[in-house]
C-alpha cells in the first residue's frame, strides 16, 4: 500500500540556497511522525517545503503517490493537507467560532458538523466560542489553530512546534489531542522542540541535522538510542 505522505531526497531552501540536503520521510495514515534535531537543522523548513511555502529544487514529495512538490498551499488544502504554523496562527480579533469557520471555506456545507467535531476534540473552545481568540491563553490559541485546520477535514496535518512556549500542562494536553486526532484517521507530521515528549507519542521519528536525516526509526527506538540521547536529547 502506498504511504499517505512521502518525501524522497528533498533538497530545497530560499533564494537558491539549499537548507534541505536530501531529506527522506514516510508517513502512513494511522501514524504520528515527529521531526526533531538542533536549531538550524531544517525541521520547520521541511514542513514548509511539503506545504509549498518554499521551492523544492531536487527530489519529490508525494501525497497518496501523487507528486505535490511546489504546488501552492491552497491546492494542497484542496488535496487534503492542513498546516499549522508556529506563529500568527489565529485571527486575534475574530471570535473562536469565527476562526474555526474560516477553516471551512472549502467545505461551507460541513460547518455545523465539523464545528461539533472540533468542539469534541477541544471542549474549552466550545465554552469560549464567542470570545475573541486574542484573549485566550497560548495553549487555547493553539487549540483554535488546530481546530481551524481540522475544519477542512484534512487527511494529513503538519504541525510546526505546536507546544512552543506552552506550560507543561498545556504541552501534555496538546500531545493528547494530537493522539486523538490521529486515532480519528488523520496522519500527523510535526516538528517539536520538546523532543523527548514528542518521540514518546511518535510512531516514527526523524532526527535531522544540517538538512539531512541523521537517524530515522520508531519514536521508542530513538528514545532508547544512546547516540540520539547524547547528541540530540540532552542526556
GUDO-738601 format. One line per field, with one value per atom (N, C-alpha, C): residue number from 0; x, y, z. Coordinates in steps of 0.05 Angstrom, whole numbers, plus 5000, padded with zeros to 4 digits. Example, Ala and Ser with C-alpha at 12.3 -4.5 7.8 and 13.67 -1.06 7.14 Angstrom:
// GUDO-738601
k	(0/0/0/1/1/1)
c1	(5264/5246/5264/5257/5273/5258)
c2	(4886/4910/4934/4955/4979/5001)
c3	(5156/5156/5156/5142/5143/5157)
// end
This chain:
// GUDO-738601
k	(0/0/0/1/1/1/2/2/2/3/3/3/4/4/4/5/5/5/6/6/6/7/7/7/8/8/8/9/9/9/10/10/10/11/11/11/12/12/12/13/13/13/14/14/14/15/15/15/16/16/16/17/17/17/18/18/18/19/19/19/20/20/20/21/21/21/22/22/22/23/23/23/24/24/24/25/25/25/26/26/26/27/27/27/28/28/28/29/29/29/30/30/30/31/31/31/32/32/32/33/33/33/34/34/34/35/35/35/36/36/36/37/37/37/38/38/38/39/39/39/40/40/40/41/41/41/42/42/42/43/43/43/44/44/44/45/45/45/46/46/46/47/47/47/48/48/48/49/49/49/50/50/50/51/51/51/52/52/52/53/53/53/54/54/54/55/55/55/56/56/56/57/57/57/58/58/58/59/59/59/60/60/60/61/61/61/62/62/62/63/63/63/64/64/64/65/65/65/66/66/66/67/67/67/68/68/68/69/69/69/70/70/70/71/71/71/72/72/72/73/73/73/74/74/74/75/75/75/76/76/76/77/77/77/78/78/78/79/79/79/80/80/80/81/81/81/82/82/82/83/83/83/84/84/84/85/85/85/86/86/86/87/87/87/88/88/88/89/89/89/90/90/90/91/91/91/92/92/92/93/93/93/94/94/94/95/95/95/96/96/96/97/97/97/98/98/98/99/99/99/100/100/100/101/101/101/102/102/102/103/103/103/104/104/104/105/105/105/106/106/106/107/107/107/108/108/108/109/109/109/110/110/110/111/111/111/112/112/112/113/113/113/114/114/114/115/115/115/116/116/116/117/117/117/118/118/118/119/119/119/120/120/120/121/121/121/122/122/122/123/123/123/124/124/124/125/125/125/126/126/126/127/127/127/128/128/128/129/129/129/130/130/130/131/131/131/132/132/132/133/133/133/134/134/134/135/135/135/136/136/136/137/137/137/138/138/138/139/139/139/140/140/140/141/141/141/142/142/142/143/143/143/144/144/144/145/145/145/146/146/146/147/147/147/148/148/148/149/149/149/150/150/150/151/151/151/152/152/152/153/153/153/154/154/154/155/155/155/156/156/156/157/157/157/158/158/158/159/159/159/160/160/160/161/161/161/162/162/162/163/163/163/164/164/164/165/165/165/166/166/166/167/167/167/168/168/168/169/169/169/170/170/170/171/171/171/172/172/172/173/173/173/174/174/174/175/175/175/176/176/176/177/177/177/178/178/178/179/179/179/180/180/180/181/181/181/182/182/182/183/183/183/184/184/184/185/185/185/186/186/186/187/187/187/188/188/188/189/189/189/190/190/190/191/191/191/192/192/192/193/193/193/194/194/194/195/195/195/196/196/196/197/197/197/198/198/198/199/199/199/200/200/200/201/201/201/202/202/202/203/203/203/204/204/204/205/205/205/206/206/206/207/207/207/208/208/208/209/209/209/210/210/210/211/211/211/212/212/212/213/213/213/214/214/214/215/215/215/216/216/216/217/217/217/218/218/218/219/219/219/220/220/220/221/221/221/222/222/222/223/223/223/224/224/224/225/225/225/226/226/226/227/227/227/228/228/228/229/229/229/230/230/230/231/231/231/232/232/232/233/233/233/234/234/234)
c1	(5017/5000/5018/5010/5027/5024/5046/5044/5025/5015/4999/5017/5040/5058/5086/5100/5127/5145/5168/5188/5212/5222/5244/5267/5289/5313/5308/5294/5285/5308/5314/5332/5316/5319/5304/5313/5304/5311/5300/5315/5306/5326/5317/5334/5357/5352/5373/5391/5389/5406/5391/5403/5391/5395/5373/5375/5371/5354/5349/5368/5382/5402/5398/5373/5368/5352/5329/5313/5293/5291/5272/5253/5227/5207/5184/5171/5147/5128/5102/5082/5057/5047/5022/4999/4975/4951/4947/4955/4950/4974/4993/5018/5021/5035/5046/5076/5084/5113/5123/5146/5158/5186/5190/5217/5230/5254/5269/5298/5313/5340/5348/5373/5383/5371/5374/5366/5381/5367/5380/5383/5371/5374/5356/5337/5319/5291/5285/5260/5235/5233/5210/5211/5236/5239/5227/5230/5219/5188/5176/5147/5138/5153/5146/5150/5170/5174/5151/5141/5119/5094/5090/5066/5068/5089/5091/5099/5111/5118/5147/5162/5188/5194/5214/5218/5234/5224/5239/5255/5281/5299/5306/5303/5310/5295/5289/5274/5244/5228/5199/5184/5160/5142/5116/5106/5083/5061/5036/5013/4996/4993/4980/4991/5017/5030/5030/5017/5015/5036/5053/5072/5059/5067/5055/5075/5101/5121/5118/5121/5119/5091/5071/5043/5038/5020/5014/4997/5000/4986/4955/4942/4913/4906/4922/4918/4922/4942/4947/4925/4913/4890/4867/4863/4842/4848/4873/4881/4881/4876/4873/4896/4910/4932/4926/4932/4930/4957/4961/4987/4982/4995/4991/5018/5023/5049/5052/5077/5083/5072/5073/5066/5044/5030/5008/4989/4980/4963/4934/4926/4898/4892/4867/4858/4849/4866/4861/4835/4826/4802/4776/4778/4754/4749/4724/4717/4728/4729/4737/4721/4694/4677/4682/4687/4693/4719/4739/4765/4761/4745/4741/4726/4706/4690/4708/4728/4747/4760/4764/4777/4760/4734/4716/4709/4726/4719/4716/4730/4728/4704/4693/4671/4649/4637/4618/4594/4587/4564/4569/4594/4602/4606/4601/4609/4597/4571/4558/4570/4572/4582/4611/4628/4656/4660/4643/4645/4640/4620/4614/4638/4651/4673/4697/4702/4725/4720/4695/4689/4692/4687/4691/4721/4738/4767/4776/4765/4774/4751/4741/4718/4721/4745/4747/4739/4742/4736/4705/4690/4661/4653/4665/4659/4666/4687/4698/4691/4672/4667/4661/4649/4642/4663/4686/4707/4728/4739/4760/4784/4795/4817/4841/4844/4867/4867/4844/4842/4849/4853/4857/4886/4891/4918/4932/4959/4974/4965/4959/4950/4923/4905/4879/4880/4898/4902/4912/4930/4940/4917/4898/4875/4858/4855/4840/4853/4880/4894/4891/4893/4890/4861/4842/4814/4807/4818/4813/4823/4847/4858/4840/4829/4812/4785/4777/4751/4750/4774/4775/4777/4774/4775/4800/4824/4848/4854/4869/4879/4906/4920/4946/4949/4960/4963/4992/5002/5030/5030/5044/5045/5073/5077/5103/5105/5119/5124/5098/5079/5053/5054/5076/5077/5097/5107/5127/5115/5129/5121/5098/5089/5066/5076/5059/5065/5065/5078/5078/5050/5031/5004/4991/4995/4983/4999/5025/5040/5029/5024/5013/4985/4970/4942/4943/4961/4964/4972/4992/5000/4978/4961/4938/4918/4914/4895/4907/4933/4946/4941/4944/4939/4910/4891/4863/4856/4868/4863/4874/4897/4909/4892/4882/4865/4839/4831/4807/4812/4837/4843/4858/4871/4887/4917/4932/4961/4973/4994/5006/5036/5046/5075/5081/5096/5101/5131/5138/5164/5161/5180/5178/5205/5206/5229/5229/5205/5203/5206/5231/5237/5229/5237/5231/5201/5186/5157/5144/5154/5142/5149/5174/5182/5166/5158/5144/5116/5105/5079/5082/5107/5112/5113/5100/5104/5130/5137/5162/5175/5202/5217/5238/5243/5263/5281/5306/5326/5341/5338/5352/5376/5397/5420/5431/5436/5447/5431/5404/5387/5387/5396/5396/5385/5376/5368/5393/5393/5415/5407/5382/5370/5341/5331/5303/5295/5275/5267/5240/5230/5207/5214/5193/5198/5211/5201/5212/5242/5248/5276/5295/5286/5303/5307/5286/5288/5308/5309/5327/5355/5360/5386/5405/5427/5445/5458/5463/5475/5455/5430/5410/5407/5406/5403/5425/5450/5473/5475/5469/5473/5449/5425/5401/5381/5382/5362/5373/5398/5409/5412/5420/5423/5435)
c2	(4976/5000/5025/5045/5068/5086/5099/5116/5139/5150/5175/5198/5201/5224/5213/5221/5211/5233/5236/5255/5239/5243/5228/5247/5246/5260/5290/5302/5330/5350/5366/5389/5414/5434/5459/5480/5504/5526/5552/5574/5601/5613/5627/5643/5627/5602/5587/5573/5579/5567/5543/5519/5496/5494/5491/5485/5455/5443/5414/5402/5381/5369/5339/5331/5303/5290/5301/5290/5269/5248/5226/5221/5220/5215/5200/5183/5168/5168/5175/5174/5159/5140/5126/5141/5135/5150/5146/5124/5119/5126/5141/5146/5176/5179/5205/5205/5224/5227/5252/5251/5274/5280/5305/5314/5329/5320/5333/5338/5354/5360/5387/5394/5420/5444/5468/5492/5494/5502/5505/5479/5457/5431/5428/5447/5445/5434/5432/5419/5434/5460/5475/5480/5482/5485/5461/5437/5413/5415/5423/5426/5446/5469/5489/5479/5463/5451/5433/5417/5399/5415/5438/5454/5475/5474/5492/5520/5524/5551/5558/5539/5545/5524/5530/5515/5489/5467/5442/5441/5441/5443/5415/5395/5367/5348/5324/5304/5309/5293/5296/5291/5302/5298/5287/5266/5252/5250/5256/5252/5230/5207/5184/5176/5179/5171/5192/5214/5235/5257/5265/5286/5313/5325/5351/5373/5367/5387/5412/5435/5461/5468/5454/5463/5485/5505/5525/5514/5527/5517/5513/5531/5528/5503/5495/5469/5445/5448/5426/5423/5445/5443/5428/5434/5420/5391/5383/5355/5341/5355/5342/5346/5369/5375/5400/5398/5421/5429/5455/5464/5485/5481/5500/5512/5537/5549/5554/5560/5564/5591/5611/5638/5649/5670/5683/5662/5644/5622/5624/5648/5653/5682/5688/5716/5727/5744/5752/5767/5783/5799/5784/5760/5744/5726/5719/5700/5672/5655/5627/5614/5618/5606/5617/5643/5654/5644/5641/5630/5602/5586/5558/5558/5575/5576/5584/5600/5608/5583/5563/5539/5522/5527/5511/5524/5543/5558/5540/5518/5499/5481/5478/5459/5473/5494/5510/5494/5472/5457/5440/5437/5419/5434/5460/5476/5465/5461/5452/5426/5407/5380/5382/5397/5399/5415/5436/5450/5431/5414/5395/5377/5368/5350/5364/5389/5404/5409/5416/5421/5395/5372/5346/5342/5350/5347/5367/5391/5414/5426/5413/5424/5453/5462/5490/5510/5502/5521/5525/5505/5508/5529/5527/5545/5574/5577/5604/5612/5599/5603/5631/5647/5675/5695/5685/5703/5708/5732/5737/5719/5707/5688/5702/5728/5742/5744/5738/5739/5712/5691/5665/5661/5640/5633/5621/5618/5607/5579/5563/5535/5535/5552/5553/5564/5583/5593/5571/5554/5531/5512/5509/5492/5504/5530/5544/5539/5542/5538/5509/5490/5462/5456/5468/5464/5475/5499/5512/5494/5483/5465/5440/5431/5406/5411/5437/5443/5436/5435/5428/5398/5382/5353/5343/5350/5341/5311/5299/5272/5272/5294/5296/5325/5327/5352/5357/5380/5388/5408/5403/5420/5430/5456/5468/5477/5462/5469/5475/5456/5461/5467/5459/5464/5486/5501/5522/5542/5547/5568/5560/5535/5527/5516/5518/5506/5475/5460/5431/5420/5432/5423/5424/5448/5451/5434/5431/5414/5386/5375/5348/5347/5368/5369/5369/5385/5385/5358/5345/5319/5298/5300/5282/5286/5312/5318/5308/5311/5301/5271/5256/5227/5221/5237/5233/5238/5260/5268/5246/5236/5214/5189/5183/5159/5162/5187/5191/5190/5184/5179/5200/5218/5240/5234/5231/5228/5254/5251/5275/5275/5298/5303/5329/5328/5352/5356/5382/5390/5397/5388/5393/5398/5419/5424/5406/5400/5382/5353/5347/5322/5297/5295/5270/5264/5285/5281/5275/5288/5283/5255/5247/5220/5198/5205/5185/5179/5197/5191/5185/5185/5182/5153/5147/5121/5122/5145/5148/5174/5172/5196/5201/5226/5234/5255/5247/5266/5279/5305/5320/5334/5336/5353/5363/5389/5401/5393/5392/5388/5360/5340/5312/5295/5270/5251/5241/5244/5233/5206/5204/5179/5178/5155/5150/5124/5124/5099/5104/5083/5088/5108/5122/5140/5126/5102/5088/5080/5072/5064/5088/5111/5135/5144/5142/5149/5130/5105/5085/5085/5101/5100/5119/5109/5127/5149/5143/5164/5187/5180/5201/5217/5202/5216/5235/5226/5243/5267/5263/5284/5303/5292/5308/5312/5295/5297/5306/5316/5327/5308/5282/5263/5237)
c3	(5000/5000/5000/4984/4983/5008/5016/5040/5036/5058/5056/5046/5059/5052/5050/5029/5026/5014/5026/5016/5007/4983/4973/4964/4979/4971/4966/4985/4982/4988/4968/4971/4966/4983/4980/4999/4995/5013/5002/5007/5000/4981/4960/4943/4931/4923/4911/4930/4956/4977/4988/4988/4999/5029/5044/5073/5077/5060/5060/5039/5047/5030/5027/5020/5015/5037/5044/5066/5056/5071/5065/5088/5083/5104/5092/5108/5100/5124/5119/5140/5129/5144/5138/5151/5141/5151/5181/5192/5221/5238/5227/5242/5250/5273/5281/5275/5259/5253/5267/5279/5293/5282/5276/5266/5289/5297/5318/5308/5323/5315/5326/5323/5334/5318/5330/5315/5289/5268/5242/5227/5237/5224/5199/5196/5173/5179/5205/5213/5202/5210/5200/5170/5160/5131/5116/5128/5115/5114/5135/5135/5114/5112/5093/5064/5060/5033/5026/5045/5040/5033/5047/5044/5022/5005/4983/4989/5013/5021/5014/5003/4992/4970/4953/4929/4935/4925/4925/4899/4902/4878/4867/4884/4876/4893/4882/4897/4893/4908/4904/4930/4931/4954/4943/4954/4944/4965/4957/4974/4962/4976/4965/4938/4934/4909/4888/4892/4872/4879/4859/4865/4871/4893/4901/4906/4903/4909/4891/4904/4890/4882/4891/4888/4908/4902/4921/4944/4968/4991/4988/4973/4970/4956/4937/4922/4941/4959/4977/4998/5006/5024/5010/4985/4969/4967/4968/4965/4992/5014/5040/5059/5056/5074/5091/5116/5134/5145/5149/5160/5182/5205/5227/5233/5226/5231/5261/5269/5297/5307/5290/5299/5281/5292/5276/5265/5281/5271/5279/5291/5295/5286/5282/5277/5304/5317/5344/5349/5329/5333/5328/5315/5310/5334/5337/5359/5352/5373/5368/5346/5348/5328/5300/5298/5271/5261/5278/5270/5258/5272/5263/5236/5234/5209/5185/5190/5168/5157/5173/5163/5145/5144/5128/5101/5092/5068/5043/5043/5020/5022/5047/5051/5067/5057/5073/5082/5068/5077/5102/5109/5131/5157/5158/5181/5207/5208/5233/5242/5224/5232/5241/5227/5235/5260/5264/5290/5313/5311/5332/5336/5315/5316/5330/5322/5334/5364/5371/5399/5415/5401/5415/5421/5403/5408/5429/5428/5445/5460/5481/5496/5505/5513/5522/5500/5475/5453/5451/5459/5458/5479/5503/5525/5517/5502/5495/5466/5454/5425/5417/5436/5429/5438/5448/5458/5435/5433/5413/5419/5397/5400/5413/5409/5420/5451/5463/5492/5505/5489/5500/5509/5525/5532/5508/5510/5488/5480/5501/5496/5482/5490/5477/5449/5444/5417/5399/5410/5394/5387/5406/5401/5378/5378/5357/5330/5329/5304/5294/5312/5304/5295/5311/5304/5277/5271/5245/5222/5225/5204/5201/5223/5221/5208/5207/5195/5165/5152/5124/5120/5141/5140/5126/5136/5123/5127/5109/5113/5128/5125/5139/5150/5174/5187/5193/5185/5190/5213/5235/5258/5263/5263/5268/5297/5313/5342/5356/5357/5369/5399/5413/5442/5450/5430/5436/5455/5477/5496/5514/5513/5530/5556/5576/5602/5599/5617/5615/5614/5629/5629/5601/5588/5561/5541/5545/5527/5526/5550/5552/5540/5544/5533/5502/5490/5461/5450/5464/5454/5456/5477/5479/5456/5450/5428/5401/5398/5373/5370/5392/5391/5384/5395/5389/5360/5350/5322/5303/5310/5294/5295/5319/5322/5306/5301/5285/5255/5247/5219/5205/5220/5207/5212/5190/5193/5203/5220/5233/5227/5219/5218/5232/5254/5269/5276/5277/5286/5316/5332/5361/5374/5391/5408/5432/5442/5465/5455/5448/5433/5448/5473/5488/5490/5497/5500/5473/5452/5425/5415/5419/5409/5425/5449/5465/5453/5437/5424/5395/5385/5356/5347/5325/5311/5297/5285/5271/5279/5282/5289/5268/5261/5242/5255/5260/5271/5248/5245/5224/5235/5219/5226/5199/5198/5173/5148/5152/5129/5118/5134/5126/5148/5141/5161/5176/5202/5217/5228/5238/5248/5240/5232/5227/5239/5257/5270/5283/5298/5314/5336/5347/5369/5392/5399/5422/5417/5393/5387/5389/5379/5381/5410/5426/5455/5469/5460/5473/5462/5440/5427/5442/5453/5469/5452/5426/5408/5404/5400/5397/5422/5445/5470/5476/5471/5477/5459/5433/5413/5411/5415/5408/5430/5451/5472/5498/5498/5522/5545/5539/5561/5552)
// end
